[in-house]
Amino acid sequence: MTMISRLGYKPTKKNVTKSELLKTTKEITIVIPVKDNQAGIDFFLKELFETHSYECLPKEIIIVDNNSEPKIELEKRNFPVPVKLLTCNKIGPASARNVGVNHSQTNWILFTDSDCIPTNSFLIGYLKAQNGSIGYAGNVEAYGGDIISKYYEQQEILIPPKVYEQSNQSRPDYLVTANCLVWRPAFYEVGGFNEKIRIAGGEDIDLGFKLLSIGQLSYAFDSIAKHNFGDGLRDFRDRFIRYGRGNKIISQLYGLNLKPTTFKPNKRTPINFILAFMQYKWLTVGYKNPTELNDE
């Protein structure tokens, strides 16, 4: 989930919570919600174990199947670290991620998605960024080289925008769950993901805002995940309609005006201007037709 620019939210700190410093990747649990993406899960595990030595792997990986049809399955093999497959029948990645965290054995949770692909710096990149923050935004690059994938990367669609609270020091405006690391005690302190948000849009921004109310967020650009945007214009449309709906949810929760506005692409090519207009158009469609928060 992302926005075109920073949201203008100014959190009021309730207190200043600082995390323990992450010293080894064995202190990390990876949590991945998934719905109807068996191929993505298989590819993620393949790439993780091929690009990481045992010493650089996490403590465990928790995959949470969120009503897939057919159900997600794990390959019958001995993985070098425990890989757990759980189920969550409550609709939405927010609920699925909460289930994963509740079954984790570490104080650091690395959230990613089933359409993301780890690189060899995916975990160790977070070790370099430690400063007592309770959440870290990792880097996300496009996996493919097609026009739409390049546009996503040029626009930094899955990287939260920078906020400068001090002269030369930036922090992320929120977190994006394609690649972010969260300290579990702080996650529980703010109540985890809001399960009333049942779409993949806005739930990670809401978590980031809640974390900012008790502590600090930082970037960890050395941690890189690749994101597979390879489903063409239909996925492009559906994604930004969903993001527009998520924007409306966040605007209602936090009293922000997030109505989409036209903008110029970062790289000004004819095709990028077309995609930027389409992005604005579909964000607007979603914003005008928001998802109601679910009270169940």
C-alpha positions as CSV (number, residue, x, y, z in Angstrom):
1,M,0.0,0.0,0.0
2,T,1.4,3.4,-0.9
3,M,0.6,7.0,-1.5
4,I,1.9,9.5,-4.1
5,S,3.4,11.7,-1.5
6,R,3.7,12.1,2.3
7,L,0.4,12.1,4.1
8,G,0.9,15.1,6.4
9,Y,0.2,13.1,9.5
10,K,1.9,14.5,12.6
11,P,1.8,11.9,15.4
12,T,1.6,12.9,19.0
13,K,4.0,10.7,21.0
14,K,2.3,9.0,23.9
15,N,5.8,7.8,25.1
16,V,9.1,7.0,23.6
17,T,9.5,3.3,23.1
18,K,12.9,2.0,22.0
19,S,13.6,-1.5,20.7
20,E,16.3,-3.9,21.5
21,L,19.0,-3.9,18.9
22,L,18.8,-6.7,16.3
23,K,22.1,-8.5,16.3
24,T,21.5,-11.6,14.1
25,T,19.1,-12.7,11.5
26,K,18.2,-15.6,13.8
27,E,16.2,-13.1,15.8
28,I,13.8,-12.6,12.9
29,T,10.5,-14.3,12.0
30,I,9.3,-13.8,8.4
31,V,5.5,-13.5,8.2
32,I,3.8,-13.9,4.8
33,P,0.0,-13.7,4.2
34,V,-1.1,-15.3,1.0
35,K,-4.3,-15.8,-0.9
36,D,-4.4,-17.8,-4.2
37,N,-0.7,-17.5,-4.9
38,Q,0.9,-21.0,-4.6
39,A,3.5,-20.1,-7.2
40,G,4.6,-17.0,-5.3
41,I,5.1,-18.9,-2.1
42,D,7.1,-21.6,-3.9
43,F,9.3,-19.1,-5.6
44,F,9.9,-17.1,-2.4
45,L,11.1,-20.1,-0.5
46,K,13.2,-21.3,-3.4
47,E,14.9,-17.9,-3.8
48,L,15.4,-17.4,0.0
49,F,17.2,-20.7,0.5
50,E,19.3,-20.3,-2.7
51,T,20.5,-16.8,-1.9
52,H,21.0,-17.2,1.9
53,S,23.5,-19.3,3.8
54,Y,22.3,-20.9,7.0
55,E,23.9,-18.3,9.2
56,C,21.9,-15.6,7.4
57,L,18.5,-17.2,7.5
58,P,15.7,-16.2,9.9
59,K,14.7,-18.2,13.0
60,E,11.5,-19.3,11.2
61,I,9.1,-18.5,8.3
62,I,5.4,-18.3,8.9
63,I,3.0,-18.5,5.9
64,V,-0.6,-17.7,6.6
65,D,-3.2,-19.0,4.1
66,N,-6.0,-16.5,3.9
67,N,-8.9,-18.4,2.2
68,S,-7.0,-19.7,-0.8
69,E,-8.7,-22.0,-3.3
70,P,-7.2,-24.5,-3.6
71,K,-5.4,-24.3,-0.2
72,I,-1.7,-23.4,-0.1
73,E,0.6,-26.4,0.3
74,L,4.2,-26.7,1.3
75,E,6.7,-28.8,-0.6
76,K,7.5,-32.0,1.2
77,R,11.1,-31.5,2.0
78,N,13.4,-30.7,4.9
79,F,13.8,-26.9,5.0
80,P,17.0,-25.6,6.7
81,V,14.8,-23.5,9.1
82,P,11.2,-24.2,10.3
83,V,8.5,-23.2,7.8
84,K,5.1,-23.1,9.3
85,L,1.8,-23.0,7.3
86,L,-1.1,-21.6,9.2
87,T,-4.7,-20.7,8.1
88,C,-6.7,-17.6,8.8
89,N,-10.4,-17.6,7.8
90,K,-11.0,-14.0,8.7
91,I,-10.8,-12.0,5.5
92,G,-7.9,-9.7,4.9
93,P,-4.1,-9.6,5.2
94,A,-4.3,-7.6,8.4
95,S,-5.9,-10.6,10.2
96,A,-3.6,-13.1,8.5
97,R,-0.5,-11.1,9.6
98,N,-1.8,-10.9,13.2
99,V,-2.2,-14.7,13.2
100,G,1.4,-15.1,12.0
101,V,2.8,-12.7,14.7
102,N,0.8,-14.5,17.4
103,H,2.5,-17.8,16.5
104,S,6.0,-16.3,16.1
105,Q,9.0,-17.1,18.4
106,T,11.0,-14.0,18.0
107,N,10.8,-10.3,18.9
108,W,11.5,-9.1,15.4
109,I,8.9,-9.7,12.6
110,L,9.8,-9.2,8.9
111,F,6.6,-8.7,6.9
112,T,6.6,-9.4,3.2
113,D,4.1,-10.5,0.6
114,S,3.7,-13.6,-1.6
115,D,4.5,-11.7,-4.7
116,C,7.8,-10.5,-3.3
117,I,11.2,-12.2,-4.0
118,P,14.0,-12.0,-1.5
119,T,17.5,-10.9,-2.5
120,N,20.7,-11.9,-0.6
121,S,20.5,-8.6,1.4
122,F,16.9,-9.1,2.4
123,L,17.6,-10.0,6.0
124,I,21.2,-8.8,6.7
125,G,20.3,-5.3,5.4
126,Y,18.3,-4.7,8.6
127,L,21.4,-5.4,10.8
128,K,23.1,-2.3,9.4
129,A,20.2,0.1,10.2
130,Q,19.8,-0.6,13.9
131,N,19.3,2.5,16.0
132,G,16.5,1.7,18.6
133,S,13.6,2.2,16.2
134,I,10.6,0.1,16.6
135,G,10.0,-0.3,12.8
136,Y,12.1,-0.2,9.7
137,A,11.1,0.3,6.1
138,G,13.1,-1.8,3.7
139,N,13.8,-1.3,0.0
140,V,11.5,-2.7,-2.8
141,E,12.6,-2.9,-6.4
142,A,10.7,-4.3,-9.4
143,Y,11.4,-7.9,-10.3
144,G,10.5,-7.5,-14.0
145,G,11.8,-5.2,-16.7
146,D,8.6,-4.5,-18.5
147,I,7.2,-0.9,-18.9
148,I,4.7,-1.2,-16.0
149,S,7.3,-2.7,-13.6
150,K,9.8,0.0,-14.5
151,Y,7.1,2.6,-13.7
152,Y,6.4,1.2,-10.3
153,E,10.1,1.3,-9.5
154,Q,10.6,4.8,-10.8
155,Q,7.7,6.1,-8.8
156,E,8.9,4.2,-5.7
157,I,5.3,2.9,-5.3
158,L,6.2,0.5,-2.5
159,I,8.7,2.7,-0.6
160,P,7.2,5.1,2.0
161,P,8.0,8.8,1.4
162,K,10.5,10.6,3.5
163,V,9.7,13.0,6.3
164,Y,12.3,15.3,7.7
165,E,11.9,16.1,11.3
166,Q,15.5,17.2,11.8
167,S,17.7,19.0,9.3
168,N,19.3,16.1,7.4
169,Q,17.7,13.1,9.0
170,S,14.7,11.4,7.3
171,R,12.3,8.8,8.4
172,P,9.5,6.9,6.6
173,D,6.1,8.5,6.8
174,Y,4.7,5.0,7.4
175,L,5.5,1.3,6.6
176,V,4.8,-0.8,3.6
177,T,4.4,-4.5,4.2
178,A,6.1,-5.6,1.0
179,N,9.3,-5.3,3.1
180,C,9.3,-4.0,6.7
181,L,10.7,-5.1,10.0
182,V,8.7,-4.5,13.2
183,W,9.6,-5.0,16.9
184,R,7.0,-7.4,18.3
185,P,6.6,-5.7,21.8
186,A,5.8,-2.4,20.0
187,F,3.5,-4.3,17.6
188,Y,1.5,-5.6,20.5
189,E,1.6,-2.3,22.4
190,V,-0.3,-0.6,19.5
191,G,-2.7,-3.5,19.0
192,G,-1.2,-5.0,15.8
193,F,-2.9,-4.6,12.5
194,N,-6.5,-3.2,12.4
195,E,-8.6,-6.2,11.4
196,K,-11.5,-4.0,10.5
197,I,-9.5,-3.1,7.4
198,R,-10.2,-6.2,5.2
199,I,-8.5,-5.2,2.0
200,A,-4.8,-5.0,1.1
201,G,-4.8,-1.2,1.3
202,G,-4.3,1.1,4.2
203,E,-3.7,-1.5,6.9
204,D,0.1,-1.1,6.8
205,I,-0.1,2.7,6.9
206,D,-2.4,2.5,9.9
207,L,0.1,0.3,11.7
208,G,2.9,2.7,10.8
209,F,1.0,5.6,12.2
210,K,0.2,3.8,15.4
211,L,3.9,2.9,15.8
212,L,4.9,6.5,15.3
213,S,2.7,7.4,18.3
214,I,5.0,5.5,20.6
215,G,8.4,5.4,19.0
216,Q,10.5,6.0,15.8
217,L,10.5,4.5,12.3
218,S,13.7,4.4,10.2
219,Y,14.8,3.3,6.7
220,A,16.8,0.2,6.0
221,F,17.6,0.6,2.3
222,D,20.2,-2.1,2.4
223,S,17.4,-4.7,2.8
224,I,16.1,-5.3,-0.7
225,A,13.1,-7.3,-1.8
226,K,12.0,-7.6,-5.4
227,H,8.3,-7.3,-6.2
228,N,6.6,-9.1,-9.1
229,F,4.4,-6.6,-11.0
230,G,4.0,-9.0,-13.9
231,D,0.2,-9.1,-14.2
232,G,-0.2,-6.2,-16.7
233,L,-2.8,-3.4,-16.9
234,R,-5.6,-5.3,-15.2
235,D,-3.5,-5.7,-12.1
236,F,-2.4,-2.1,-12.4
237,R,-6.0,-1.0,-12.4
238,D,-7.1,-3.3,-9.6
239,R,-4.1,-2.3,-7.4
240,F,-4.7,1.4,-7.6
241,I,-8.5,1.1,-7.1
242,R,-7.6,-0.8,-4.0
243,Y,-5.1,1.8,-2.9
244,G,-7.7,4.5,-3.5
245,R,-10.1,2.7,-1.2
246,G,-7.3,2.3,1.4
247,N,-6.5,6.0,1.1
248,K,-10.1,6.8,1.9
249,I,-10.0,4.5,5.0
250,I,-6.9,6.3,6.3
251,S,-8.4,9.7,5.6
252,Q,-11.4,8.7,7.7
253,L,-9.4,7.2,10.5
254,Y,-7.0,10.1,10.9
255,G,-8.9,13.1,9.6
256,L,-6.7,13.6,6.5
257,N,-7.6,14.8,3.1
258,L,-6.1,12.2,0.8
259,K,-8.2,12.8,-2.3
260,P,-6.1,12.0,-5.3
261,T,-4.6,14.8,-7.4
262,T,-2.9,14.7,-10.8
263,F,0.8,14.6,-10.8
264,K,3.8,14.3,-13.0
265,P,5.8,11.1,-13.2
266,N,9.3,11.0,-11.8
267,K,10.7,10.0,-15.2
268,R,8.9,12.1,-17.8
269,T,8.4,9.9,-20.8
270,P,5.2,9.7,-22.9
271,I,4.3,6.2,-21.5
272,N,4.9,7.3,-17.9
273,F,2.6,10.3,-18.4
274,I,-0.1,7.9,-19.6
275,L,0.5,5.5,-16.6
276,A,0.5,8.4,-14.2
277,F,-2.9,9.6,-15.5
278,M,-4.2,6.0,-15.2
279,Q,-2.9,5.7,-11.7
280,Y,-4.7,9.0,-10.8
281,K,-7.8,7.8,-12.5
282,W,-8.0,4.5,-10.7
283,L,-7.0,5.9,-7.3
284,T,-9.9,8.3,-7.7
285,V,-12.3,5.5,-8.6
286,G,-11.3,3.7,-5.4
287,Y,-11.4,6.8,-3.3
288,K,-15.0,7.5,-4.3
289,N,-16.0,3.9,-3.7
290,P,-14.4,3.1,-0.3
291,T,-14.6,-0.1,1.7
292,E,-16.5,0.2,4.9
293,L,-14.6,-0.8,8.0
294,N,-15.9,-4.2,9.3
295,D,-16.9,-4.4,12.9
296,E,-17.1,-8.2,13.1
